[in-house]
Amino acid sequence: MAHLPYLNGYPAPLLAQVCTMLEQGRLGQWIAHKYPARHDVQTDKSLYQYVSDIKQRYLKNAPALAKILFDNQQHPVKGTLGTNTFVARVQGNKLKNKNEIRIAALFREAPAEFLRMIVVHELAHLKEKDHNKAFYQLCVHMEPDYLQLEFDMRVWLTWREYQPSLTAKSVPA
């Protein structure tokens, strides 16, 4: 069985299925068939609008976001797909708060559902800082298929890692 770092903690029979498909060269076809639609969110400006729309729909009372962008420094090999940063600074006699969301640039190439899943994940951190039961309930509220999408996104990352032509492009030196 191949080493599957993105799928740690999932049941062995499920991992065996992924390994079989990977070894047979069918994993990419399965992903492409299940998630054929690509998204048009390619710029930081369009990502800002995309995230803001989801936030407005589900988290109207959550803190405002100062910055939302694709980040070339974030990569799954380093363990980061997205970040939600909260910075508090004292300016004069006022406390200024800034929330930033950074999404790994590889999500420009991802199926639309995976971009939505990672955005929902980062938005949920506006309300829940930890990955606890309330956090995942909020994620499922915003995206009912969240748990399946998270698994499938991890399968997609696994497939990408095992593609020599993709790995050479996507892993920074």
Accessible surface in RSA format (square Angstrom, percent):
REM  Atomic radii and reference values for relative SASA: ProtOr
REM  Chains: A
REM  Algorithm: Lee & Richards
REM  Probe-radius: 1.40
REM  Slices: 20
REM RES _ NUM      All-atoms   Total-Side   Main-Chain    Non-polar    All polar
REM                ABS   REL    ABS   REL    ABS   REL    ABS   REL    ABS   REL
RES MET A   1   148.12  76.7  70.44  46.6  77.68 185.0  58.73  49.9  89.39 118.4
RES ALA A   2    29.41  27.0  11.43  17.6  17.98  40.9  22.97  32.4   6.44  17.0
RES HIS A   3   133.94  73.2 121.72  84.6  12.22  31.3  91.24  94.0  42.70  49.7
RES LEU A   4    12.01   6.7   4.67   3.3   7.33  18.4   4.89   3.4   7.12  19.2
RES PRO A   5    47.67  34.7  35.36  32.2  12.30  44.7  35.38  29.2  12.29  76.4
RES TYR A   6    26.26  12.3  24.50  13.9   1.76   4.6  22.19  16.7   4.07   5.0
RES LEU A   7     0.20   0.1   0.02   0.0   0.19   0.5   0.20   0.1   0.00   0.0
RES ASN A   8   113.42  78.2  91.57  88.5  21.84  52.6  34.14  82.2  79.28  76.6
RES GLY A   9    85.65 105.6   0.00   N/A  85.65 105.6  43.45 119.2  42.20  94.5
RES TYR A  10    60.72  28.3  50.50  28.7  10.21  26.6  39.13  29.4  21.59  26.6
RES PRO A  11    80.71  58.8  68.19  62.2  12.52  45.5  80.71  66.6   0.00   0.0
RES ALA A  12    67.47  62.0  59.57  91.9   7.91  18.0  60.56  85.3   6.91  18.3
RES PRO A  13   100.45  73.2  90.73  82.7   9.72  35.4  98.23  81.1   2.23  13.8
RES LEU A  14    59.72  33.3  57.69  41.3   2.02   5.1  58.70  41.2   1.02   2.7
RES LEU A  15    30.24  16.8  30.24  21.6   0.00   0.0  30.24  21.2   0.00   0.0
RES ALA A  16    39.93  36.7  37.94  58.5   1.99   4.5  39.37  55.4   0.56   1.5
RES GLN A  17   112.78  63.1 108.33  79.2   4.45  10.6  38.02  80.9  74.76  56.7
RES VAL A  18     8.22   5.4   8.16   7.4   0.06   0.1   8.22   7.1   0.00   0.0
RES CYS A  19     5.14   3.9   5.14   5.7   0.00   0.0   5.14  13.0   0.00   0.0
RES THR A  20    59.78  42.5  58.91  59.7   0.86   2.1  34.27  46.0  25.50  38.5
RES MET A  21    33.80  17.5  33.80  22.4   0.00   0.0  11.52   9.8  22.28  29.5
RES LEU A  22    22.42  12.5  10.55   7.5  11.88  29.9  10.69   7.5  11.73  31.6
RES GLU A  23   124.72  71.6  85.70  64.8  39.02  92.9  46.11  89.2  78.61  64.2
RES GLN A  24   108.65  60.8  75.72  55.3  32.93  78.4  38.81  82.6  69.84  53.0
RES GLY A  25    55.46  68.4   0.00   N/A  55.46  68.4  34.69  95.2  20.77  46.5
RES ARG A  26   107.97  45.3 107.31  54.7   0.66   1.6  46.01  62.9  61.97  37.6
RES LEU A  27     2.26   1.3   1.87   1.3   0.39   1.0   1.87   1.3   0.39   1.0
RES GLY A  28    14.57  18.0   0.00   N/A  14.57  18.0   9.02  24.7   5.55  12.4
RES GLN A  29   126.40  70.7 117.31  85.7   9.09  21.6  47.84 101.8  78.55  59.6
RES TRP A  30    80.40  32.3  73.91  35.8   6.48  15.2  55.50  29.6  24.90  40.4
RES ILE A  31     4.60   2.6   4.60   3.4   0.00   0.0   4.60   3.3   0.00   0.0
RES ALA A  32    50.54  46.5  46.04  71.0   4.51  10.3  46.76  65.9   3.78  10.0
RES HIS A  33   155.58  85.0 137.00  95.2  18.58  47.5  91.79  94.6  63.79  74.2
RES LYS A  34    83.36  40.7  61.42  37.7  21.94  52.2  50.50  45.5  32.86  35.0
RES TYR A  35    11.47   5.4  11.44   6.5   0.03   0.1   9.03   6.8   2.44   3.0
RES PRO A  36    98.84  72.0  74.05  67.5  24.79  90.1  78.58  64.9  20.26 125.9
RES ALA A  37    53.25  49.0  44.61  68.8   8.64  19.7  53.25  75.0   0.00   0.0
RES ARG A  38   126.54  53.1 102.36  52.2  24.19  57.6  55.42  75.7  71.13  43.1
RES HIS A  39    22.89  12.5   9.23   6.4  13.66  34.9  14.21  14.6   8.68  10.1
RES ASP A  40   136.11  95.3 114.81 114.3  21.30  50.4  39.13  92.1  96.99  96.7
RES VAL A  41    15.85  10.4  15.60  14.1   0.24   0.6  15.85  13.8   0.00   0.0
RES GLN A  42    80.06  44.8  73.37  53.6   6.69  15.9  46.95  99.9  33.11  25.1
RES THR A  43    76.39  54.3  73.67  74.7   2.72   6.5  71.42  95.9   4.97   7.5
RES ASP A  44    61.55  43.1  57.04  56.8   4.52  10.7  23.82  56.1  37.73  37.6
RES LYS A  45   176.73  86.2 166.26 102.0  10.48  24.9 115.40 103.9  61.33  65.3
RES SER A  46    37.45  31.6  29.59  39.5   7.86  18.1  34.85  74.2   2.60   3.6
RES LEU A  47     0.00   0.0   0.00   0.0   0.00   0.0   0.00   0.0   0.00   0.0
RES TYR A  48    91.58  42.8  91.58  52.1   0.00   0.0  60.17  45.2  31.41  38.7
RES GLN A  49   103.15  57.7 103.07  75.3   0.08   0.2  41.38  88.1  61.77  46.8
RES TYR A  50    55.98  26.1  51.08  29.1   4.90  12.8  47.94  36.0   8.04   9.9
RES VAL A  51     0.00   0.0   0.00   0.0   0.00   0.0   0.00   0.0   0.00   0.0
RES SER A  52    31.17  26.3  27.98  37.3   3.20   7.4  23.25  49.5   7.93  11.1
RES ASP A  53    79.20  55.5  70.23  69.9   8.97  21.2  28.46  67.0  50.74  50.6
RES ILE A  54    11.07   6.3   8.96   6.7   2.12   5.1  11.05   8.0   0.02   0.0
RES LYS A  55    25.32  12.4  25.32  15.5   0.00   0.0   9.35   8.4  15.97  17.0
RES GLN A  56   105.26  58.9 104.34  76.3   0.92   2.2  45.08  96.0  60.18  45.6
RES ARG A  57   171.66  72.1 145.80  74.3  25.86  61.6  48.51  66.3 123.15  74.6
RES TYR A  58    50.34  23.5  26.76  15.2  23.58  61.4  18.55  13.9  31.79  39.2
RES LEU A  59     6.02   3.4   3.90   2.8   2.12   5.3   6.02   4.2   0.00   0.0
RES LYS A  60   137.29  67.0 112.46  69.0  24.83  59.1  55.80  50.2  81.49  86.8
RES ASN A  61   141.01  97.2 109.37 105.7  31.64  76.2  27.79  66.9 113.22 109.4
RES ALA A  62     8.49   7.8   0.00   0.0   8.49  19.3   0.48   0.7   8.01  21.2
RES PRO A  63    65.21  47.5  52.82  48.1  12.39  45.0  65.13  53.8   0.08   0.5
RES ALA A  64    82.68  76.0  66.19 102.1  16.49  37.5  69.07  97.3  13.61  36.1
RES LEU A  65    14.10   7.9   3.38   2.4  10.72  27.0   3.53   2.5  10.57  28.5
RES ALA A  66    58.92  54.2  21.72  33.5  37.20  84.6  32.41  45.6  26.51  70.2
RES LYS A  67    80.48  39.3  77.85  47.8   2.64   6.3  40.15  36.1  40.33  43.0
RES ILE A  68     6.04   3.4   0.01   0.0   6.04  14.5   0.01   0.0   6.04  16.4
RES LEU A  69    31.45  17.5  31.45  22.5   0.00   0.0  31.45  22.1   0.00   0.0
RES PHE A  70    13.09   6.6   0.31   0.2  12.78  33.3   0.40   0.2  12.69  36.3
RES ASP A  71    18.02  12.6  16.12  16.0   1.90   4.5   1.93   4.5  16.09  16.1
RES ASN A  72   109.70  75.6  90.94  87.9  18.76  45.2  25.35  61.0  84.34  81.5
RES GLN A  73   131.67  73.6 122.66  89.6   9.00  21.4  48.73 103.7  82.94  62.9
RES GLN A  74    16.44   9.2  12.69   9.3   3.75   8.9   8.76  18.6   7.69   5.8
RES HIS A  75    15.80   8.6  15.80  11.0   0.00   0.0  15.05  15.5   0.75   0.9
RES PRO A  76    12.45   9.1   5.13   4.7   7.32  26.6   6.03   5.0   6.42  39.9
RES VAL A  77    84.70  55.7  54.98  49.8  29.72  71.6  59.70  51.9  25.00  67.8
RES LYS A  78   126.11  61.5  90.60  55.6  35.51  84.5  76.95  69.3  49.16  52.4
RES GLY A  79    65.97  81.4   0.00   N/A  65.97  81.4  32.80  90.0  33.16  74.3
RES THR A  80    37.73  26.8  35.26  35.7   2.47   5.9  12.97  17.4  24.76  37.4
RES LEU A  81    34.75  19.4  30.50  21.8   4.24  10.7  30.50  21.4   4.24  11.4
RES GLY A  82    13.93  17.2   0.00   N/A  13.93  17.2   0.00   0.0  13.93  31.2
RES THR A  83    43.90  31.2  40.02  40.6   3.89   9.3  42.08  56.5   1.82   2.8
RES ASN A  84    33.82  23.3   4.05   3.9  29.78  71.7   2.55   6.1  31.27  30.2
RES THR A  85    53.22  37.9  49.53  50.2   3.69   8.8  39.62  53.2  13.60  20.6
RES PHE A  86   102.27  51.2  76.54  47.4  25.73  66.9  76.54  46.4  25.73  73.6
RES VAL A  87    38.67  25.4  35.27  31.9   3.40   8.2  38.22  33.2   0.44   1.2
RES ALA A  88    52.45  48.2  23.29  35.9  29.16  66.3  23.29  32.8  29.16  77.2
RES ARG A  89   121.50  51.0 116.81  59.5   4.69  11.2  45.45  62.1  76.05  46.1
RES VAL A  90   113.03  74.4  84.87  76.8  28.16  67.9  84.87  73.7  28.16  76.4
RES GLN A  91   100.52  56.2  87.54  64.0  12.98  30.9  33.28  70.8  67.24  51.0
RES GLY A  92    75.31  92.9   0.00   N/A  75.31  92.9  46.40 127.3  28.91  64.8
RES ASN A  93   148.59 102.5 108.50 104.9  40.08  96.5  46.23 111.3 102.35  98.9
RES LYS A  94   131.85  64.3 126.11  77.4   5.74  13.7  76.60  68.9  55.25  58.9
RES LEU A  95   113.71  63.3  86.54  61.9  27.17  68.3  86.57  60.8  27.14  73.0
RES LYS A  96    95.15  46.4  92.27  56.6   2.88   6.9  43.51  39.2  51.64  55.0
RES ASN A  97    87.18  60.1  57.10  55.2  30.08  72.4  13.26  31.9  73.92  71.4
RES LYS A  98    74.77  36.5  73.09  44.8   1.68   4.0  39.81  35.8  34.96  37.2
RES ASN A  99     3.65   2.5   3.39   3.3   0.25   0.6   0.00   0.0   3.65   3.5
RES GLU A 100    17.45  10.0  17.35  13.1   0.10   0.2   0.36   0.7  17.09  14.0
RES ILE A 101     0.05   0.0   0.00   0.0   0.05   0.1   0.00   0.0   0.05   0.1
RES ARG A 102    64.73  27.2  64.73  33.0   0.00   0.0  11.82  16.1  52.92  32.1
RES ILE A 103     0.00   0.0   0.00   0.0   0.00   0.0   0.00   0.0   0.00   0.0
RES ALA A 104     0.00   0.0   0.00   0.0   0.00   0.0   0.00   0.0   0.00   0.0
RES ALA A 105    17.75  16.3  14.64  22.6   3.11   7.1  14.88  21.0   2.86   7.6
RES LEU A 106    12.99   7.2   5.88   4.2   7.10  17.9   9.77   6.9   3.22   8.7
RES PHE A 107     0.00   0.0   0.00   0.0   0.00   0.0   0.00   0.0   0.00   0.0
RES ARG A 108    76.75  32.2  69.10  35.2   7.66  18.2  23.89  32.7  52.86  32.0
RES GLU A 109    97.44  55.9  83.14  62.9  14.30  34.0  43.85  84.8  53.59  43.8
RES ALA A 110     0.17   0.2   0.00   0.0   0.17   0.4   0.00   0.0   0.17   0.4
RES PRO A 111     0.00   0.0   0.00   0.0   0.00   0.0   0.00   0.0   0.00   0.0
RES ALA A 112    30.50  28.0  28.66  44.2   1.85   4.2  29.14  41.0   1.37   3.6
RES GLU A 113    58.97  33.9  56.15  42.5   2.82   6.7  28.85  55.8  30.12  24.6
RES PHE A 114     0.12   0.1   0.12   0.1   0.00   0.0   0.12   0.1   0.00   0.0
RES LEU A 115     0.45   0.3   0.45   0.3   0.00   0.0   0.45   0.3   0.00   0.0
RES ARG A 116    55.46  23.3  55.46  28.3   0.00   0.0  24.28  33.2  31.18  18.9
RES MET A 117     2.26   1.2   2.26   1.5   0.00   0.0   0.47   0.4   1.79   2.4
RES ILE A 118     6.32   3.6   6.32   4.7   0.00   0.0   6.32   4.6   0.00   0.0
RES VAL A 119     0.06   0.0   0.04   0.0   0.01   0.0   0.06   0.1   0.00   0.0
RES VAL A 120     0.00   0.0   0.00   0.0   0.00   0.0   0.00   0.0   0.00   0.0
RES HIS A 121    26.15  14.3  26.15  18.2   0.00   0.0  13.26  13.7  12.90  15.0
RES GLU A 122     6.54   3.8   6.54   4.9   0.00   0.0   0.00   0.0   6.54   5.3
RES LEU A 123     0.00   0.0   0.00   0.0   0.00   0.0   0.00   0.0   0.00   0.0
RES ALA A 124     0.00   0.0   0.00   0.0   0.00   0.0   0.00   0.0   0.00   0.0
RES HIS A 125    22.18  12.1  22.17  15.4   0.01   0.0  14.26  14.7   7.92   9.2
RES LEU A 126    11.49   6.4   0.48   0.3  11.01  27.7   0.57   0.4  10.92  29.4
RES LYS A 127   104.56  51.0  76.94  47.2  27.62  65.8  42.58  38.3  61.98  66.0
RES GLU A 128    49.77  28.6  48.85  37.0   0.91   2.2   3.49   6.7  46.28  37.8
RES LYS A 129   124.60  60.8 104.73  64.3  19.86  47.3  96.71  87.1  27.88  29.7
RES ASP A 130    98.13  68.7  93.45  93.0   4.69  11.1  20.13  47.4  78.00  77.8
RES HIS A 131   107.25  58.6  77.90  54.1  29.34  75.1  53.90  55.6  53.34  62.1
RES ASN A 132    61.49  42.4  53.01  51.2   8.48  20.4  35.71  85.9  25.78  24.9
RES LYS A 133   159.38  77.8 146.09  89.6  13.29  31.6  96.15  86.5  63.24  67.4
RES ALA A 134    43.08  39.6  36.84  56.8   6.24  14.2  37.80  53.2   5.28  14.0
RES PHE A 135     0.00   0.0   0.00   0.0   0.00   0.0   0.00   0.0   0.00   0.0
RES TYR A 136    68.31  31.9  67.97  38.7   0.34   0.9  46.51  35.0  21.80  26.9
RES GLN A 137   106.03  59.3  96.37  70.4   9.66  23.0  41.77  88.9  64.25  48.7
RES LEU A 138    32.60  18.2  28.54  20.4   4.06  10.2  32.05  22.5   0.56   1.5
RES CYS A 139     0.00   0.0   0.00   0.0   0.00   0.0   0.00   0.0   0.00   0.0
RES VAL A 140    54.61  35.9  52.48  47.5   2.13   5.1  52.48  45.6   2.13   5.8
RES HIS A 141   116.09  63.4  97.21  67.6  18.88  48.3  68.91  71.0  47.18  54.9
RES MET A 142     0.30   0.2   0.00   0.0   0.30   0.7   0.00   0.0   0.30   0.4
RES GLU A 143    20.93  12.0  20.93  15.8   0.00   0.0   0.00   0.0  20.93  17.1
RES PRO A 144   102.66  74.8  84.95  77.4  17.71  64.4  84.96  70.1  17.70 110.0
RES ASP A 145    88.29  61.8  84.61  84.2   3.69   8.7  11.43  26.9  76.86  76.7
RES TYR A 146     0.41   0.2   0.41   0.2   0.00   0.0   0.00   0.0   0.41   0.5
RES LEU A 147   104.46  58.2  97.59  69.8   6.88  17.3  98.10  68.9   6.36  17.1
RES GLN A 148    87.45  48.9  80.91  59.1   6.54  15.6  35.19  74.9  52.25  39.6
RES LEU A 149    10.06   5.6  10.06   7.2   0.00   0.0  10.06   7.1   0.00   0.0
RES GLU A 150    23.22  13.3  23.22  17.6   0.00   0.0   3.05   5.9  20.17  16.5
RES PHE A 151    21.66  10.8  21.66  13.4   0.00   0.0  21.66  13.1   0.00   0.0
RES ASP A 152     0.53   0.4   0.42   0.4   0.11   0.3   0.34   0.8   0.19   0.2
RES MET A 153     3.90   2.0   3.90   2.6   0.00   0.0   3.90   3.3   0.00   0.0
RES ARG A 154    72.15  30.3  72.15  36.8   0.00   0.0   2.88   3.9  69.27  42.0
RES VAL A 155     1.16   0.8   1.16   1.1   0.00   0.0   1.16   1.0   0.00   0.0
RES TRP A 156     6.99   2.8   6.99   3.4   0.00   0.0   1.69   0.9   5.30   8.6
RES LEU A 157     5.14   2.9   3.36   2.4   1.79   4.5   3.36   2.4   1.79   4.8
RES THR A 158     0.62   0.4   0.16   0.2   0.46   1.1   0.62   0.8   0.00   0.0
RES TRP A 159    60.38  24.2  60.38  29.2   0.00   0.0  53.19  28.4   7.20  11.7
RES ARG A 160    14.47   6.1  13.98   7.1   0.49   1.2   4.70   6.4   9.77   5.9
RES GLU A 161    63.44  36.4  47.56  36.0  15.89  37.8  24.66  47.7  38.78  31.7
RES TYR A 162    83.18  38.8  62.82  35.7  20.36  53.0  58.07  43.6  25.11  30.9
RES GLN A 163    47.44  26.5  47.44  34.7   0.00   0.0   2.11   4.5  45.33  34.4
RES PRO A 164   112.15  81.7  97.55  88.9  14.61  53.1 106.66  88.1   5.50  34.2
RES SER A 165    84.95  71.8  70.99  94.7  13.95  32.1  56.38 120.1  28.57  40.0
RES LEU A 166    31.82  17.7  31.74  22.7   0.08   0.2  31.74  22.3   0.08   0.2
RES THR A 167    38.81  27.6  37.36  37.9   1.45   3.5  38.07  51.1   0.74   1.1
RES ALA A 168    86.21  79.3  51.28  79.1  34.93  79.5  63.72  89.7  22.49  59.6
RES LYS A 169   162.67  79.4 125.14  76.8  37.53  89.4  83.83  75.5  78.84  84.0
RES SER A 170    26.21  22.1  11.76  15.7  14.45  33.3  15.54  33.1  10.68  15.0
RES VAL A 171    56.28  37.0  43.41  39.3  12.87  31.0  43.41  37.7  12.87  34.9
RES PRO A 172    65.43  47.7  38.97  35.5  26.46  96.2  51.25  42.3  14.19  88.2
RES ALA A 173   152.95 140.6  72.05 111.2  80.90 184.0 109.56 154.3  43.39 114.9
END  Absolute sums over single chains surface
CHAIN  1 A     9786.2       7901.5       1884.7       5454.3       4331.9
END  Absolute sums over all chains
TOTAL          9786.2       7901.5       1884.7       5454.3       4331.9
